[in-house]
Amino acid sequence: MASDGSSVSLPAELAGVSETALWTLWQRAVEARRPDALLEDPKAVELVERIDYPFAERFGVSGFQAQLQAVRVACFDREVADFLAREPRGTVVCLGEGLETQYWRVDNGRAQWVTVDLPESVALRERLLPPGPRQRYLAADATDLSWADQVDRSREVLVTTQGLLMYLRPAQVRALLAGCAERFPGGSLVLDAVPHWFSRLTLSGRIRTHGYQVPPMPWAMDAGEQAKLRTASPAVVAVRDVRPIGGRGLLGALLPLALAVPPLATRRPSVAVLEFAE
């Protein structure tokens, strides 16, 4: 419940991929509520308090899972913050953003932000996170690249696909990466990927937490396969691994090993940046 006593009721059912927006929101809020949080996200905490939804009952409460999400989200935040430091008036295009609150964490007061998401997701975002003067919400399928025509090409562009590509088919991922590389010369794109072993578990329906069934994730990429991303298009000229940092307790102890010791180092979830030709 918000401080003014208001709350927002959600549709009775948010099935499949759309519900992941609530799951990731919940994980960020769980982490942000900690006094030693790895991710400061007061907007996520505010949303969870406002939304009339049984988050804990549906998703459970796992400090370890919330911390994992925070470490992943922080990789994207660092890349966006670095981009805005180089291009203060650049444009950040967020594909499949759901209820991500990155704008409120890293905005510099000058950049333009564009959200591209399915109509039902944009409608929910408009209710819960109304856009400000430098934000635009486009109701469109991210794989239909017609949305790119509405992005100002006179500014430097960074595209983010946080939590999106794993839900697409491999051919769709390849076409989307190639389309962005060819439409935004000199730009870049940040993506995350689940490894093949995790994808197989989702495809067989074997990942479930409380009442939440993790949707199938058809596209996967092991961390050791990142160089293959360059084959999406000749316009992809470089690929860079974004390594997670931080972590408390068990995660803090395991993370350096996961990044350095085979086979974990090459078969872990990963975040990567694609650089586009001028």
Disulfide bonds with the S-S distance in Angstrom:
none
